[in-house]
């Protein structure tokens, strides 16, 4: 089993890398203008633009003319592109750019005692830092003060337009903290309510409570979410005097989180109710339940000792996936209540053509989704030891 788990783990890593590579190639098909800010596009000369693209590793000096743009008084064919004079630069191979991306993904940065990065000291690539350390050299020699610390950080580049000049990892971390705080609370509420109400629906099948729960599930899935959010927002503001917009700087920021949490919980609760009821009803019709009742177990003992445990196994598979995706935020809820989280960030990054930020967010979502499914499979084996991950046909 351990061998199969390792195999699945490495398969998950390879899929994540494949997704990142595909996105990287697609983004490199975009015009080079999208690697500049609006101010740079207006103020930079052509030579300054080419110089920045060279620093970013997107272009390189033409080897035919050594960057002069001409050979023996004639335009260099390799870099002229039909102009009267060559530019002196040619596009780098996209595979070379991808290699640079993975090589520079780890770097060493210097931070002061307060945890803020020291901007005056340039970061050093992790592999260069490691090789110099092995040689007994220190890349930061004579640059560090007593309270300075060198830390290993992920480097996915800097935001080009949306959060101009900030590290993509810092932007994502700040947004994730907001989304995770609201998302995890709503997930806990919806999981508890959904499972409890689903159990009660199965326990009182075809009775009044079951009909009410089924009606709630149908309404939540049938009515557009924006309509439900509008009703909740108006009701919350009118009857409970709750703030209609999220505000982390408010006097009582917890109150501003109530309506977004309620809206996020509505749909998830209905989903957990539906599937818990379905799985429990399926279990109630099996032979081992009849045997348990014949042995004298009460309905409550049967429901919680046997039925709920077995019915929860399929739900547990998707629980890690749901937990991980909470940090990804909700586009509708976070936009509706002006929550500065991850939900609308990808849409805004795409709209502003912030290619580095798009790349970083896609990497995050791919990692969370794929690893969530992998962890879910492991969780099932813990809850139900009868399930084995052996890779054999007919066995999960």
LUMPA-278731 format. One line per field, with one value per residue (C-alpha): chain; x, y, z. Coordinates in Angstrom, 2 decimals, m for minus. Example, Ala and Ser with C-alpha at 12.3 -4.5 7.8 and 13.67 -1.06 7.14 Angstrom:
LUMPA-278731
kette	A | A
c1	12.30 | 13.67
c2	m4.50 | m1.06
c3	7.80 | 7.14
***
This chain:
LUMPA-278731
kette	A | A | A | A | A | A | A | A | A | A | A | A | A | A | A | A | A | A | A | A | A | A | A | A | A | A | A | A | A | A | A | A | A | A | A | A | A | A | A | A | A | A | A | A | A | A | A | A | A | A | A | A | A | A | A | A | A | A | A | A | A | A | A | A | A | A | A | A | A | A | A | A | A | A | A | A | A | A | A | A | A | A | A | A | A | A | A | A | A | A | A | A | A | A | A | A | A | A | A | A | A | A | A | A | A | A | A | A | A | A | A | A | A | A | A | A | A | A | A | A | A | A | A | A | A | A | A | A | A | A | A | A | A | A | A | A | A | A | A | A | A | A | A | A | A | A | A | A | A | A | A | A | A | A | A | A | A | A | A | A | A | A | A | A | A | A | A | A | A | A | A | A | A | A | A | A | A | A | A | A | A | A | A | A | A | A | A | A | A | A | A | A | A | A | A | A | A | A | A | A | A | A | A | A | A | A | A | A | A | A | A | A | A | A | A | A | A | A | A | A | A | A | A | A | A | A | A | A | A | A | A | A | A | A | A | A | A | A | A | A | A | A | A | A | A | A | A | A | A | A | A | A | A | A | A | A | A | A | A | A | A | A | A | A | A | A | A | A | A | A | A | A | A | A | A | A | A | A | A | A | A | A | A | A | A | A | A | A | A | A | A | A | A | A | A | A | A | A | A | A | A | A | A | A | A | A | A | A | A | A | A | A | A | A | A | A | A | A | A | A | A | A | A | A | A | A | A | A | A | A | A | A | A | A | A | A | A | A | A | A | A | A | A | A | A | A | A | A | A | A | A | A | A | A | A | A | A | A | A | A | A | A | A | A | A | A | A | A | A | A | A | A | A | A | A | A | A | A | A | A | A | A | A | A | A | A | A | A | A | A | A | A | A | A | A | A
c1	0.00 | 2.85 | 4.26 | 0.93 | 0.56 | 3.99 | 3.09 | m0.13 | 1.74 | 4.32 | 1.56 | m0.16 | 3.08 | 3.59 | 0.03 | 0.58 | 3.82 | 2.08 | m0.68 | 1.90 | 3.87 | 0.76 | m0.29 | 3.27 | 3.36 | m0.06 | 0.86 | 4.06 | 1.89 | 0.62 | 2.16 | 5.25 | 3.47 | 1.66 | 4.96 | 5.00 | 2.95 | 0.77 | 3.28 | 6.18 | 4.33 | 3.85 | 7.27 | 9.75 | 11.61 | 11.96 | 15.48 | 14.30 | 11.52 | 13.93 | 16.31 | 13.57 | 12.47 | 16.09 | 16.20 | 13.00 | 14.55 | 11.95 | 14.39 | 18.12 | 20.78 | 20.93 | 23.98 | 24.11 | 24.78 | 25.87 | 23.08 | 24.06 | 21.01 | 23.00 | 25.71 | 28.11 | 25.69 | 22.69 | 19.81 | 20.31 | 17.81 | 17.59 | 16.32 | 15.06 | 11.59 | 11.32 | 12.35 | 14.98 | 17.24 | 17.43 | 16.38 | 19.42 | 17.20 | 15.52 | 12.97 | 14.34 | 13.14 | 10.03 | 11.68 | 14.62 | 12.17 | 10.40 | 13.75 | 14.46 | 11.03 | 11.65 | 15.27 | 14.33 | 11.31 | 13.37 | 15.47 | 17.06 | 15.91 | 17.06 | 14.61 | 15.05 | 14.00 | 10.44 | 10.02 | 10.17 | 12.31 | 15.43 | 14.98 | 18.55 | 19.98 | 19.29 | 17.84 | 20.07 | 18.94 | 18.72 | 20.89 | 23.59 | 23.39 | 23.66 | 26.63 | 28.51 | 27.76 | 29.13 | 32.31 | 32.57 | 31.56 | 28.77 | 26.81 | 25.60 | 29.00 | 29.42 | 25.77 | 23.99 | 23.50 | 23.15 | 19.33 | 19.06 | 17.92 | 18.23 | 15.07 | 14.11 | 11.13 | 9.11 | 9.59 | 6.86 | 7.86 | 6.28 | 2.83 | 3.08 | m0.16 | m2.76 | m0.51 | 2.39 | 5.83 | 4.68 | 5.78 | 3.10 | 3.54 | 2.94 | m0.20 | m1.58 | m0.72 | m2.54 | m5.64 | m5.61 | m5.71 | m8.98 | m10.62 | m9.45 | m10.82 | m14.30 | m14.22 | m13.18 | m15.85 | m18.56 | m17.32 | m17.44 | m20.98 | m22.23 | m20.58 | m22.13 | m25.57 | m25.57 | m24.59 | m26.93 | m29.92 | m29.09 | m29.07 | m32.41 | m33.88 | m32.82 | m34.09 | m37.52 | m37.67 | m40.88 | m42.04 | m42.48 | m38.84 | m37.63 | m40.00 | m38.84 | m35.19 | m35.79 | m37.65 | m34.74 | m32.26 | m34.36 | m34.82 | m31.12 | m30.13 | m32.90 | m32.78 | m29.79 | m27.25 | m27.17 | m30.89 | m30.38 | m27.43 | m29.49 | m32.34 | m29.91 | m28.15 | m31.38 | m32.82 | m29.62 | m29.29 | m32.99 | m33.82 | m30.43 | m28.65 | m25.68 | m23.15 | m23.76 | m20.06 | m16.96 | m14.64 | m11.54 | m10.94 | m14.42 | m14.88 | m16.26 | m14.90 | m16.48 | m19.95 | m18.96 | m18.09 | m21.51 | m23.38 | m20.56 | m20.28 | m24.05 | m24.12 | m21.20 | m22.84 | m26.22 | m25.21 | m22.72 | m25.25 | m27.77 | m25.13 | m24.10 | m27.76 | m28.53 | m25.60 | m25.74 | m29.42 | m28.77 | m25.88 | m27.68 | m30.86 | m28.73 | m27.10 | m30.44 | m31.58 | m28.62 | m28.71 | m26.31 | m28.72 | m31.56 | m29.22 | m28.27 | m31.93 | m32.62 | m29.84 | m31.80 | m29.97 | m32.13 | m32.67 | m30.29 | m27.55 | m27.99 | m27.96 | m24.82 | m22.77 | m23.22 | m25.12 | m23.49 | m19.98 | m20.38 | m22.37 | m19.72 | m16.95 | m17.92 | m18.28 | m14.85 | m13.23 | m14.10 | m13.65 | m9.91 | m10.64 | m13.34 | m11.08 | m8.20 | m10.43 | m11.81 | m8.58 | m9.40 | m12.35 | m15.71 | m15.97 | m19.65 | m19.70 | m16.44 | m17.39 | m20.91 | m19.73 | m16.46 | m14.30 | m10.62 | m9.96 | m8.80 | m12.20 | m12.12 | m8.32 | m7.87 | m10.61 | m9.08 | m5.58 | m6.78 | m8.68 | m5.57 | m3.26 | m1.12 | 0.57 | 2.79 | m0.14 | m2.32 | 0.46 | 0.84 | m2.89 | m3.28 | m0.38 | m2.13 | m5.51 | m3.96 | m1.99 | m4.99 | m7.37 | m5.07 | m3.64 | m7.15 | m8.30 | m5.14 | m5.56 | m9.26 | m8.38 | m6.02 | m8.66 | m11.09 | m8.63 | m8.24 | m12.00 | m12.70 | m9.76 | m11.54 | m10.66 | m7.16 | m5.24 | m3.47 | m4.15 | m5.62 | m8.57 | m11.87 | m10.29 | m10.08
c2	0.00 | 2.39 | 1.81 | 2.66 | 5.80 | 7.01 | 6.27 | 8.28 | 11.11 | 11.41 | 11.16 | 14.11 | 16.12 | 15.34 | 16.43 | 19.72 | 20.31 | 19.48 | 22.02 | 24.67 | 23.98 | 24.21 | 27.50 | 28.82 | 28.01 | 29.57 | 32.78 | 33.08 | 33.25 | 36.62 | 39.77 | 41.01 | 44.31 | 42.51 | 42.19 | 45.96 | 48.22 | 50.88 | 53.59 | 51.66 | 51.19 | 54.94 | 56.09 | 53.41 | 53.72 | 50.66 | 50.03 | 50.22 | 47.74 | 45.28 | 45.71 | 44.85 | 41.83 | 40.68 | 41.05 | 39.04 | 36.30 | 36.62 | 37.93 | 37.65 | 39.48 | 38.35 | 36.14 | 36.87 | 40.59 | 40.63 | 43.07 | 45.66 | 45.11 | 45.01 | 43.04 | 44.83 | 47.74 | 45.55 | 44.80 | 41.58 | 39.07 | 37.25 | 40.25 | 42.78 | 41.27 | 43.21 | 46.57 | 48.85 | 48.06 | 45.06 | 45.31 | 43.43 | 41.06 | 37.74 | 35.71 | 33.10 | 29.54 | 28.98 | 25.86 | 27.96 | 30.36 | 27.46 | 26.19 | 29.63 | 29.64 | 26.37 | 27.25 | 30.58 | 29.23 | 29.09 | 32.00 | 33.31 | 36.69 | 38.82 | 39.95 | 42.24 | 41.53 | 42.73 | 40.21 | 42.76 | 42.11 | 44.22 | 45.68 | 47.00 | 43.45 | 41.55 | 38.03 | 35.12 | 32.07 | 29.08 | 26.82 | 29.47 | 30.08 | 26.35 | 25.83 | 28.76 | 27.54 | 24.11 | 25.84 | 27.64 | 31.01 | 33.33 | 35.25 | 37.72 | 38.30 | 41.83 | 42.60 | 41.19 | 42.97 | 41.14 | 41.08 | 40.14 | 36.66 | 34.79 | 32.84 | 30.49 | 31.78 | 30.75 | 33.06 | 33.18 | 36.59 | 39.95 | 41.24 | 43.33 | 45.30 | 44.35 | 44.58 | 46.25 | 45.43 | 43.01 | 39.40 | 37.07 | 34.84 | 37.81 | 38.82 | 35.28 | 34.86 | 38.07 | 37.14 | 33.52 | 34.51 | 36.40 | 33.68 | 30.90 | 32.63 | 33.02 | 29.75 | 27.48 | 28.89 | 28.46 | 24.95 | 23.91 | 25.27 | 23.67 | 20.32 | 20.08 | 21.28 | 19.31 | 16.00 | 16.42 | 17.40 | 14.68 | 12.09 | 13.37 | 13.27 | 9.64 | 8.83 | 10.37 | 9.41 | 10.48 | 12.43 | 16.19 | 16.94 | 15.02 | 16.95 | 20.27 | 19.33 | 18.16 | 21.40 | 23.43 | 21.50 | 21.94 | 25.69 | 26.31 | 24.43 | 25.87 | 29.57 | 31.54 | 32.16 | 35.91 | 36.06 | 34.13 | 36.34 | 39.47 | 38.21 | 37.27 | 40.63 | 42.63 | 40.49 | 40.64 | 44.39 | 45.11 | 42.77 | 42.16 | 45.44 | 43.54 | 45.34 | 44.78 | 44.90 | 43.24 | 45.66 | 44.43 | 47.93 | 48.23 | 48.64 | 45.09 | 43.28 | 40.00 | 41.37 | 42.21 | 38.52 | 37.19 | 37.68 | 36.30 | 33.24 | 32.67 | 32.92 | 30.52 | 28.05 | 27.97 | 26.01 | 23.71 | 22.80 | 21.77 | 19.63 | 17.82 | 17.27 | 15.77 | 13.36 | 12.36 | 11.49 | 9.57 | 7.51 | 6.78 | 5.64 | 3.32 | 1.90 | 1.45 | m0.96 | m3.32 | m6.69 | m5.85 | m3.17 | m5.69 | m8.03 | m5.27 | m4.57 | m8.26 | m8.30 | m5.74 | m2.50 | 0.63 | 2.88 | 5.48 | 2.89 | 1.56 | 5.05 | 6.32 | 3.13 | 1.62 | 3.69 | 7.10 | 5.67 | 3.86 | 6.66 | 9.22 | 7.40 | 8.80 | 12.29 | 12.02 | 11.52 | 15.07 | 16.71 | 17.52 | 18.81 | 21.11 | 22.31 | 23.11 | 24.92 | 27.21 | 29.20 | 29.68 | 31.80 | 32.27 | 34.55 | 35.40 | 35.87 | 37.78 | 40.06 | 40.56 | 41.56 | 43.25 | 40.70 | 41.23 | 37.50 | 35.03 | 34.62 | 37.53 | 37.70 | 35.33 | 37.06 | 40.48 | 39.21 | 37.84 | 41.06 | 43.15 | 40.69 | 40.26 | 37.15 | 36.38 | 36.59 | 34.40 | 31.82 | 31.81 | 31.48 | 28.64 | 26.84 | 27.26 | 26.00 | 23.03 | 22.04 | 22.32 | 20.45 | 17.54 | 17.13 | 17.43 | 14.38 | 12.48 | 13.23 | 12.34 | 8.85 | 8.42 | 9.65 | 7.00 | 4.24 | 5.63 | 5.79 | 2.41 | m0.04 | m2.33 | 0.12 | m0.38 | 1.67 | m1.15 | m0.26 | m3.71 | m4.04 | m3.96 | m2.57 | 1.09
c3	0.00 | 0.81 | m2.66 | m4.25 | m2.10 | m3.19 | m6.79 | m6.50 | m4.78 | m7.54 | m10.14 | m8.46 | m8.52 | m12.20 | m13.04 | m11.18 | m13.09 | m16.37 | m15.66 | m14.79 | m17.99 | m20.17 | m18.57 | m18.90 | m22.62 | m23.22 | m21.40 | m23.42 | m26.55 | m25.32 | m26.86 | m25.03 | m24.21 | m21.38 | m19.49 | m18.97 | m16.75 | m18.37 | m17.38 | m18.87 | m22.16 | m22.45 | m21.21 | m22.29 | m25.56 | m27.77 | m26.53 | m22.90 | m23.63 | m25.21 | m22.29 | m19.79 | m21.82 | m21.76 | m17.96 | m17.70 | m19.82 | m22.59 | m25.20 | m25.69 | m27.66 | m31.28 | m31.82 | m35.55 | m35.17 | m31.50 | m30.72 | m33.33 | m35.52 | m38.75 | m40.47 | m42.88 | m43.18 | m43.92 | m41.51 | m39.60 | m40.95 | m37.63 | m35.63 | m38.19 | m38.73 | m41.99 | m40.46 | m41.97 | m39.00 | m36.75 | m33.13 | m31.85 | m29.86 | m30.61 | m28.68 | m26.30 | m26.51 | m24.41 | m22.99 | m21.82 | m20.17 | m18.48 | m17.20 | m15.74 | m14.08 | m12.24 | m11.48 | m9.92 | m8.03 | m4.80 | m3.60 | m0.42 | 0.88 | 3.81 | 6.51 | 9.51 | 13.10 | 12.38 | 9.57 | 6.74 | 3.71 | 3.37 | m0.10 | m0.31 | m0.37 | m3.58 | m3.24 | m4.25 | m6.17 | m3.83 | m5.99 | m6.29 | m2.53 | m1.85 | m4.17 | m2.62 | 0.88 | 0.00 | m1.17 | 2.19 | 0.76 | 1.92 | m0.78 | 1.86 | 3.45 | 4.92 | 4.06 | 7.10 | 10.40 | 13.70 | 13.59 | 9.90 | 8.88 | 5.59 | 4.71 | 1.90 | m0.07 | m3.12 | m6.05 | m8.71 | m9.96 | m9.24 | m10.09 | m13.24 | m13.17 | m10.57 | m7.47 | m9.23 | m7.86 | m5.14 | m5.06 | m6.39 | m3.34 | m1.00 | m2.89 | m2.78 | 0.93 | 1.86 | m0.13 | 1.05 | 4.71 | 4.21 | 2.10 | 4.42 | 7.52 | 6.03 | 4.08 | 6.95 | 9.27 | 6.64 | 5.83 | 9.51 | 9.85 | 6.65 | 7.43 | 10.91 | 9.85 | 6.59 | 8.18 | 11.18 | 9.05 | 6.51 | 9.29 | 10.59 | 7.09 | 6.71 | 10.22 | 9.50 | 5.84 | 4.03 | 7.09 | 7.56 | 8.44 | 5.38 | 3.12 | 4.57 | 4.09 | 0.52 | m0.25 | 1.13 | m1.02 | m4.16 | m3.59 | m2.95 | m6.10 | m8.29 | m7.40 | m8.78 | m6.05 | m6.60 | m5.84 | m2.60 | m1.64 | m2.27 | m0.08 | 2.71 | 2.50 | 2.64 | 5.44 | 7.47 | 7.12 | 7.75 | 10.63 | 12.30 | 11.41 | 9.98 | 7.74 | 4.04 | 3.12 | 4.53 | 6.29 | 8.12 | 9.54 | 11.08 | 14.83 | 14.99 | 11.90 | 12.99 | 12.25 | 8.68 | 8.15 | 9.17 | 5.89 | 3.66 | 5.94 | 5.87 | 2.07 | 1.69 | 4.09 | 2.35 | m0.72 | 1.03 | 3.72 | 1.08 | m0.64 | 2.53 | 3.45 | 0.07 | m0.04 | 3.63 | 3.30 | 0.08 | 1.46 | 4.73 | 2.97 | 0.83 | 3.95 | 5.76 | 3.06 | 3.50 | 5.25 | 8.08 | 9.30 | 9.52 | 11.41 | 13.85 | 14.56 | 15.08 | 17.67 | 19.67 | 18.84 | 19.02 | 16.02 | 17.46 | 17.97 | 14.45 | 12.95 | 14.69 | 15.24 | 11.80 | 9.27 | 9.79 | 9.88 | 6.56 | 4.94 | 5.88 | 3.97 | 0.51 | 2.01 | 3.64 | 0.24 | m0.81 | 2.60 | 2.20 | m1.30 | 0.12 | 2.95 | 0.60 | m1.88 | 0.82 | 0.58 | m3.10 | m2.11 | m3.77 | m6.78 | m6.30 | m2.51 | m2.27 | m5.16 | m3.80 | m0.31 | m1.39 | 0.42 | m0.54 | m0.92 | m3.55 | m5.20 | m7.69 | m7.86 | m10.82 | m12.81 | m12.16 | m12.95 | m16.28 | m17.01 | m16.36 | m18.17 | m15.07 | m16.41 | m13.42 | m11.02 | m13.28 | m13.39 | m9.59 | m8.91 | m11.42 | m9.73 | m6.37 | m7.61 | m9.44 | m6.34 | m4.01 | m6.27 | m7.11 | m3.60 | m2.12 | m4.09 | m3.13 | 0.60 | 0.34 | m0.86 | 2.09 | 4.52 | 3.28 | 4.11 | 7.64 | 8.27 | 6.69 | 6.87 | 4.42 | 1.65 | 0.30 | m2.24 | m4.01 | m7.59 | m8.28 | m10.57 | m8.71 | m5.51 | m4.66
***
